[in-house]
Amino acid sequence: MAYRIVAERGNETVRMDRSSSLMAVAKARVWASEGWEVTIIVRDQEVVPPTETNRRLLAYA
């Protein structure tokens, strides 16, 4: 699986990809603790198109 982290604050947006769920959650918690609104998008990398398998998880600090 691939994990995309999207952090937003004001008019700034940062996107980063991670292959480890542990690293994705750790990064998201750091960004959230600094006042960013963070979303983790989980994408399965199988035959199914990503738009059908996307799920959103929120990380709280």
NORMOVEN-V424141 format. One record per residue. N is the residue number from 1. RES is the residue in one letter. SS is DSSP state (H for helix, E for strand, C for the rest). PSI is psi in whole degrees, 0 to 359 (NA if undefined). Layout:
n=N res=RES ss=SS psi=PSI
n=N res=RES ss=SS psi=PSI
This chain:
n=1 res=M ss=C psi=154
n=2 res=A ss=E psi=144
n=3 res=Y ss=E psi=122
n=4 res=R ss=E psi=128
n=5 res=I ss=E psi=127
n=6 res=V ss=E psi=118
n=7 res=A ss=E psi=130
n=8 res=E ss=E psi=138
n=9 res=R ss=E psi=118
n=10 res=G ss=C psi=235
n=11 res=N ss=C psi=16
n=12 res=E ss=E psi=141
n=13 res=T ss=E psi=131
n=14 res=V ss=E psi=132
n=15 res=R ss=E psi=139
n=16 res=M ss=E psi=149
n=17 res=D ss=E psi=141
n=18 res=R ss=E psi=150
n=19 res=S ss=C psi=347
n=20 res=S ss=C psi=130
n=21 res=S ss=H psi=324
n=22 res=L ss=H psi=314
n=23 res=M ss=H psi=323
n=24 res=A ss=H psi=314
n=25 res=V ss=H psi=320
n=26 res=A ss=H psi=314
n=27 res=K ss=H psi=316
n=28 res=A ss=H psi=320
n=29 res=R ss=H psi=321
n=30 res=V ss=H psi=311
n=31 res=W ss=H psi=316
n=32 res=A ss=H psi=323
n=33 res=S ss=H psi=341
n=34 res=E ss=C psi=11
n=35 res=G ss=C psi=9
n=36 res=W ss=C psi=149
n=37 res=E ss=E psi=118
n=38 res=V ss=E psi=137
n=39 res=T ss=E psi=136
n=40 res=I ss=E psi=125
n=41 res=I ss=E psi=124
n=42 res=V ss=E psi=126
n=43 res=R ss=E psi=127
n=44 res=D ss=C psi=137
n=45 res=Q ss=C psi=47
n=46 res=E ss=C psi=198
n=47 res=V ss=C psi=333
n=48 res=V ss=C psi=134
n=49 res=P ss=C psi=140
n=50 res=P ss=H psi=330
n=51 res=T ss=H psi=338
n=52 res=E ss=H psi=341
n=53 res=T ss=H psi=3
n=54 res=N ss=C psi=136
n=55 res=R ss=E psi=146
n=56 res=R ss=E psi=135
n=57 res=L ss=E psi=141
n=58 res=L ss=E psi=140
n=59 res=A ss=C psi=132
n=60 res=Y ss=C psi=138
n=61 res=A ss=C psi=NA
